[in-house]
Amino acid sequence: MTTLFSKLLTKADIENGLSIPASTLGPLPFQEGHSMNMHVHDDNGQEWIFSCSIKGNESVGRFLSVGWIEFVRERNLQVDDNVNILEEVMNNRATGTWIKIEVKRKIRLFGKDIWADVK
């Protein structure tokens, strides 16, 4: 599996939609103002469809805006949860890749911080 993107969530990511700097994703297949759907799968194999669009901002430049509020609510995501978007090559299916989303939350257990899956 290859990590495409990893981020600690902010309040804006949770309330308004996930923002991913375009520079971290390499060349994007569409221009500012266009939109597309991103199909991702969670740890349970459930497919989620996130509406994505390229936006621009003077302070941060171009970024991918991901509409994922339903996923946020379903998983009760919180500020500082860590979201990872991964690309997985599918060996048991037709050629292609599967985009996977994982979310982890830091918890303190026996005096040590560990990252637990958010399901």
C-alpha positions as CSV (number, residue, x, y, z in Angstrom):
1,M,0.0,0.0,0.0
2,T,1.2,3.5,-0.8
3,T,0.2,6.5,1.3
4,L,-1.2,9.2,-1.0
5,F,-2.0,11.6,1.8
6,S,-1.9,11.9,5.6
7,K,-3.2,14.7,7.8
8,L,-4.1,15.6,11.4
9,L,-7.6,16.9,11.1
10,T,-8.5,20.5,11.9
11,K,-11.8,22.0,12.9
12,A,-12.2,23.3,9.3
13,D,-11.7,19.8,7.9
14,I,-14.4,18.4,10.1
15,E,-16.9,21.2,9.7
16,N,-16.3,22.4,6.1
17,G,-14.7,19.5,4.3
18,L,-11.2,18.0,4.0
19,S,-8.6,20.2,2.3
20,I,-5.7,18.6,0.7
21,P,-2.9,20.8,-0.8
22,A,-2.8,20.1,-4.6
23,S,1.0,19.9,-4.4
24,T,0.9,16.8,-2.2
25,L,-1.1,14.9,-4.8
26,G,1.0,15.5,-7.9
27,P,-0.8,16.3,-11.2
28,L,-4.5,16.4,-10.8
29,P,-6.8,15.2,-13.6
30,F,-8.9,18.4,-13.7
31,Q,-8.7,22.1,-13.4
32,E,-9.9,24.6,-10.8
33,G,-13.7,24.8,-10.6
34,H,-14.2,21.3,-12.0
35,S,-15.4,18.5,-9.8
36,M,-15.3,14.7,-9.6
37,N,-16.3,11.9,-7.3
38,M,-13.6,10.0,-5.4
39,H,-14.5,6.4,-4.5
40,V,-12.8,5.2,-1.3
41,H,-13.2,2.2,0.9
42,D,-12.9,2.0,4.7
43,D,-11.4,-0.8,6.9
44,N,-14.8,-2.5,6.7
45,G,-14.9,-2.6,2.9
46,Q,-17.7,0.0,2.8
47,E,-17.5,2.3,-0.2
48,W,-17.8,6.0,0.4
49,I,-18.2,8.5,-2.4
50,F,-16.6,11.9,-1.7
51,S,-17.3,14.9,-4.0
52,C,-14.1,16.6,-4.8
53,S,-13.3,20.0,-6.4
54,I,-10.2,22.0,-7.1
55,K,-10.2,25.4,-5.3
56,G,-7.8,28.2,-5.1
57,N,-6.8,30.4,-2.1
58,E,-4.2,33.2,-2.1
59,S,-2.6,32.1,1.2
60,V,-2.4,28.3,0.4
61,G,-2.6,28.0,-3.4
62,R,-4.6,25.3,-5.1
63,F,-6.1,22.5,-3.0
64,L,-8.5,19.6,-3.4
65,S,-11.7,20.1,-1.4
66,V,-13.3,16.9,-0.4
67,G,-16.9,16.7,0.6
68,W,-17.0,14.0,3.3
69,I,-19.3,15.3,6.0
70,E,-21.4,12.1,6.1
71,F,-18.2,10.1,6.7
72,V,-17.2,12.6,9.5
73,R,-20.6,12.2,11.2
74,E,-20.7,8.5,10.8
75,R,-17.3,8.0,12.4
76,N,-17.6,10.9,14.9
77,L,-14.3,12.3,13.8
78,Q,-12.5,14.8,16.0
79,V,-9.8,17.5,15.7
80,D,-6.3,15.8,15.7
81,D,-7.6,12.5,14.4
82,N,-5.2,11.3,11.7
83,V,-6.6,10.6,8.3
84,N,-4.7,8.5,5.8
85,I,-5.6,8.0,2.1
86,L,-3.9,5.0,0.6
87,E,-3.6,3.4,-2.8
88,E,-3.7,-0.4,-2.7
89,V,-3.0,-2.6,-5.7
90,M,-5.7,-5.2,-6.1
91,N,-4.2,-8.6,-6.8
92,N,-7.5,-10.6,-6.6
93,R,-9.5,-8.3,-8.9
94,A,-9.1,-7.0,-12.4
95,T,-6.0,-4.8,-12.8
96,G,-6.4,-1.5,-11.0
97,T,-6.1,0.1,-7.6
98,W,-8.3,0.7,-4.6
99,I,-8.3,3.9,-2.7
100,K,-8.6,3.2,1.0
101,I,-9.3,5.6,3.9
102,E,-8.1,5.0,7.4
103,V,-8.6,7.2,10.5
104,K,-6.7,6.8,13.7
105,R,-7.1,8.6,17.1
106,K,-4.4,9.0,19.7
107,I,-5.4,7.5,23.0
108,R,-3.4,7.2,26.2
109,L,-3.1,3.6,27.5
110,F,-1.0,2.6,30.5
111,G,0.8,5.9,30.4
112,K,1.7,5.7,26.7
113,D,0.2,7.3,23.6
114,I,-1.0,4.9,20.9
115,W,-2.9,5.4,17.7
116,A,-6.2,3.3,17.5
117,D,-8.4,2.8,14.5
118,V,-11.6,4.9,14.4
119,K,-14.3,2.6,13.2
